[in-house]
Amino acid sequence: MAPDRQGVTVVGSVHMDLIAVADRLPRHGESLIGRSFAAFPGGKAGNQAAQVAGNDCPAFLVARLGDDHFGRELRERLMAKGVDTSRVAIDPKIPTGASPLLVGGDGEYASIIVPGAAARLSEADIDAARPAIARSAALILQLEIPVGVTAYAARVARELGALIVLNASPAPESAADIPDDLWRRVGLLVVNAFEAARLGAPADATAASWLRENLGVATVVVTLGGDGAVATGASGTSHAPSWSVDVVETVGAGDAFIGTLVAELVRGTPLPDALPYATAAGALAVTRHGAFDALPSRAEIATFIAGQSPHR
């Protein structure tokens, strides 16, 4: 990557996570008494941008918020994390999005994403962010906003010479739900095992290689939760084992992983060496409540790695 382009632009959704914690997740039609409730900044784009910034890498966020209390709080919290929010548009008509989350005692969760203003992110917003994209070595995309806008952002970023990173989440019904013109521009695909299966990959150790071969993406990374992560690209396949930690919540672990991975790649770290940093970031994130507040700094990741051994 060009040494004069050290930033990362993240395009997508920012909303408020409304998290209720109980001993377990409720069954269909069941009501439970919870242990706690809290509101945290959320949305994959916001979390990933905050993690990029926490890894001492310039982070530019392209998103849309409502002109309301949630919107103002989210913008302030992102700025406090070091994220450049000058390309975050304020929508005068539609409120900021929100995501109710239910978290069980084992840390697993279920959520409903209500995008709000984020769903109105437009091609005009992407065009307004061209100066930031031009300063970035990579563009991170997800699937929480209209896919046409996501594809347009990839087109602009490719014209400007940035690596296109797609986090195919929330999982589409199939790979065909993602336009061909977006697939053609993706240079790095990051998915978890469930998302990989939705894209057609087999549920085994060959998933990353299968996706690379069948989707035509140069580099694919599949996160495997407690089994670490696998990456495959032109230089071969790498596996980073997981880390032994006490799980509090798994919310945001994937965002911590992606933000760290891309920041390290932009810094010039080879993929096999960047992968353990990313899995360590995800491991640290699950030891804390919430997603946004659980994101670790680069210094915390380095300290954690120095004092731990991978759980193989």
C-alpha positions in Angstrom: 0.0 0.0 0.0 1.2 3.5 -0.8 3.2 5.0 2.2 1.4 8.3 1.8 -2.0 6.8 2.2 -2.2 5.5 5.8 -5.9 6.2 6.5 -9.0 3.9 6.5 -12.4 5.0 5.4 -15.4 3.1 6.9 -18.8 3.4 5.2 -22.0 2.1 6.8 -24.3 2.2 9.8 -24.0 3.9 13.2 -26.8 3.4 15.7 -27.4 3.0 19.4 -27.3 -0.5 20.9 -29.9 -1.0 23.6 -28.6 -4.0 25.5 -30.6 -6.2 28.0 -28.8 -9.0 29.8 -30.4 -12.0 31.3 -29.3 -15.4 32.5 -30.2 -16.8 29.1 -31.9 -15.8 25.9 -35.7 -16.0 25.9 -37.5 -18.7 24.0 -40.2 -17.9 21.5 -43.1 -16.1 23.2 -41.3 -16.0 26.6 -40.6 -13.1 28.9 -37.6 -13.1 31.2 -36.5 -10.9 34.1 -33.2 -9.3 33.1 -30.1 -8.6 35.1 -29.1 -5.2 33.5 -29.9 -2.7 30.7 -27.6 -0.2 29.1 -27.2 1.9 25.9 -23.9 1.8 24.0 -22.8 3.3 20.6 -23.2 0.6 18.0 -23.5 -0.1 14.3 -20.7 -2.0 12.5 -19.3 1.0 10.7 -19.0 3.1 13.9 -17.5 0.2 15.8 -15.0 -0.6 13.1 -14.0 3.0 12.6 -13.4 3.3 16.4 -11.3 0.2 16.4 -9.2 1.5 13.5 -8.6 4.8 15.3 -7.8 2.8 18.5 -5.1 1.1 16.5 -3.4 4.5 15.9 -4.6 4.6 12.3 -6.5 7.6 10.8 -10.1 6.6 10.6 -12.7 8.5 8.4 -16.4 7.6 9.0 -19.0 8.0 6.3 -22.5 7.6 7.8 -25.8 9.3 8.5 -27.4 10.2 11.9 -30.6 11.8 12.9 -30.8 15.2 14.4 -31.6 13.9 17.9 -30.2 13.0 21.2 -28.9 9.6 20.1 -27.2 11.2 17.0 -25.5 13.9 19.0 -24.2 11.4 21.6 -23.0 9.0 19.0 -21.0 11.7 17.2 -19.4 12.9 20.4 -18.5 9.4 21.5 -16.9 8.6 18.1 -14.9 11.8 18.1 -13.7 11.0 21.6 -12.3 7.7 20.2 -10.4 9.7 17.6 -12.7 9.0 14.6 -12.9 11.8 11.9 -16.7 12.4 11.8 -16.6 15.4 9.4 -18.2 13.1 6.7 -21.1 12.0 9.0 -24.3 13.6 7.6 -27.2 14.8 9.8 -30.6 13.8 8.6 -33.3 16.4 9.5 -36.2 14.0 9.0 -35.3 10.5 10.1 -34.2 9.6 13.6 -30.9 7.9 14.4 -31.1 4.1 14.2 -31.2 1.7 17.2 -30.6 -2.0 17.8 -32.2 -3.8 20.7 -30.0 -6.7 21.8 -30.7 -9.6 24.1 -27.6 -11.1 25.8 -27.6 -14.4 27.6 -25.5 -15.5 30.5 -23.0 -17.3 28.1 -22.4 -14.0 26.3 -24.2 -15.0 23.1 -26.8 -12.6 21.8 -29.6 -11.9 19.4 -30.4 -8.5 17.9 -32.8 -6.5 15.6 -31.2 -3.7 13.7 -33.5 -0.7 12.9 -31.3 1.4 10.6 -33.2 4.7 10.9 -31.2 7.6 9.2 -28.4 5.1 8.2 -30.7 3.6 5.6 -30.8 7.0 3.8 -27.0 7.1 3.2 -26.7 8.0 -0.4 -24.3 8.2 -3.4 -24.2 11.9 -2.8 -22.8 11.2 0.7 -20.2 9.0 -0.8 -19.2 11.7 -3.4 -18.9 14.2 -0.5 -16.4 11.8 1.1 -14.1 11.5 -1.9 -11.3 13.5 -0.3 -11.2 11.2 2.7 -11.3 8.1 0.5 -8.4 9.5 -1.5 -6.4 9.7 1.7 -7.2 6.1 2.6 -5.3 3.0 1.8 -8.4 0.9 2.5 -12.2 1.2 2.5 -14.3 -1.0 4.9 -17.9 -1.9 3.9 -20.6 -4.0 5.5 -24.2 -4.9 4.6 -26.2 -2.8 7.1 -27.0 0.0 4.5 -28.6 -0.4 1.0 -26.3 -2.6 -1.0 -26.5 -0.2 -4.0 -24.8 2.5 -2.0 -22.3 0.0 -0.7 -21.5 -1.0 -4.3 -21.2 2.7 -5.3 -18.7 3.3 -2.5 -16.6 0.4 -3.7 -16.6 1.8 -7.2 -15.4 5.2 -6.0 -12.8 3.7 -3.8 -11.4 1.5 -6.5 -11.2 4.5 -8.8 -9.2 6.2 -6.1 -6.9 3.2 -5.6 -8.0 1.9 -2.2 -8.2 -1.7 -1.1 -11.9 -2.7 -0.8 -12.7 -4.7 2.4 -16.1 -6.3 2.7 -17.5 -7.6 5.9 -20.5 -9.5 4.5 -22.6 -8.9 7.6 -25.5 -9.1 8.3 -25.3 -12.4 6.4 -27.1 -12.3 3.0 -29.3 -15.2 2.0 -26.7 -16.1 -0.6 -23.8 -14.7 -2.5 -26.2 -13.8 -5.3 -27.7 -11.1 -3.1 -24.5 -9.1 -3.4 -24.1 -7.4 -6.9 -21.5 -8.7 -9.2 -20.0 -5.2 -9.6 -19.4 -5.2 -5.8 -17.8 -8.7 -5.8 -15.5 -7.7 -8.7 -14.0 -4.9 -6.6 -13.6 -6.6 -3.2 -10.0 -7.3 -2.4 -10.5 -8.7 1.1 -13.6 -10.5 2.4 -14.1 -11.0 6.1 -16.9 -13.2 7.4 -17.6 -15.5 10.3 -18.5 -19.2 9.9 -22.2 -18.6 9.7 -21.8 -15.9 7.1 -19.4 -18.1 5.1 -22.0 -20.8 5.0 -24.6 -18.3 3.8 -22.3 -17.5 0.9 -22.2 -21.1 0.0 -19.0 -22.3 1.6 -18.7 -25.8 3.2 -18.8 -25.9 7.0 -15.3 -27.1 7.4 -11.6 -25.9 7.3 -11.8 -25.3 3.6 -14.4 -22.5 3.8 -11.9 -19.7 3.2 -10.3 -21.4 0.2 -13.7 -22.2 -1.2 -14.9 -18.6 -1.0 -11.7 -17.3 -2.6 -11.9 -19.7 -5.5 -15.7 -19.4 -6.1 -16.2 -15.7 -5.5 -13.0 -14.5 -7.1 -11.8 -12.5 -4.1 -8.0 -12.2 -3.7 -8.0 -12.6 0.1 -10.5 -14.2 2.4 -10.6 -14.3 6.2 -13.0 -16.5 8.1 -13.4 -16.0 11.9 -14.1 -19.1 13.8 -14.9 -17.9 17.3 -13.2 -20.1 19.8 -11.2 -21.7 17.1 -9.4 -18.5 16.0 -9.4 -17.4 12.3 -8.2 -18.6 8.9 -6.9 -16.4 6.1 -6.1 -17.5 2.5 -4.6 -15.4 -0.2 -2.0 -15.4 -3.0 0.8 -16.3 -0.5 -1.1 -19.3 1.0 -3.2 -20.1 4.0 -2.6 -19.0 7.6 -4.4 -19.9 10.8 -4.4 -17.9 14.0 -5.6 -19.8 17.1 -7.9 -18.3 19.6 -7.0 -16.9 23.0 -8.1 -18.2 26.4 -10.4 -15.5 28.0 -13.5 -15.3 30.2 -16.4 -14.4 27.9 -18.7 -11.6 29.1 -20.4 -10.7 25.8 -19.6 -11.6 22.2 -21.2 -8.3 20.9 -18.6 -6.4 18.8 -15.9 -9.0 18.7 -16.1 -9.2 14.9 -15.8 -5.4 14.6 -12.8 -5.4 16.9 -11.2 -8.1 14.7 -11.9 -6.3 11.4 -10.8 -2.8 12.6 -7.5 -4.2 14.0 -6.8 -6.4 11.0 -7.3 -3.6 8.4 -5.3 -1.1 10.5 -2.4 -3.6 10.7 -2.5 -4.3 7.0 -2.5 -0.5 6.2 0.5 -0.2 8.5 2.3 -2.7 6.3 2.0 -5.8 8.6 1.9 -9.0 6.5 -1.4 -10.8 6.7 -0.1 -13.9 8.7 1.4 -11.5 11.3 -1.7 -9.2 11.4 -4.1 -12.1 12.1 -3.0 -12.8 15.7 -3.4 -9.1 16.5 -6.9 -9.2 15.1 -7.9 -12.4 17.1 -6.4 -10.9 20.2 -8.5 -7.7 19.7 -11.6 -9.9 19.3 -10.7 -11.9 22.5 -10.3 -8.7 24.5 -13.6 -7.3 23.2 -15.6 -10.3 24.6 -14.2 -9.8 28.1 -16.1 -6.5 28.4 -19.7 -5.3 28.2 -21.1 -3.6 25.1 -19.3 -3.3 21.8 -18.1 0.2 21.5 -16.7 0.5 25.0 -15.2 -3.0 24.8 -12.9 -2.1 21.8 -9.2 -2.4 22.9 -6.4 0.0 22.0 -3.3 -1.1 20.1 -1.3 -0.8 23.4 -3.8 -3.1 25.2 -3.6 -5.6 22.4 0.2 -5.7 22.4 0.3 -6.1 26.3 -2.3 -8.9 26.1 -0.3 -10.8 23.4 2.9 -10.4 25.4 1.4 -11.9 28.5 -0.7 -14.7 26.9 -0.3 -17.9 25.0 -2.8 -18.8 22.2 -5.4 -21.4 23.2 -4.9 -24.0 20.5 
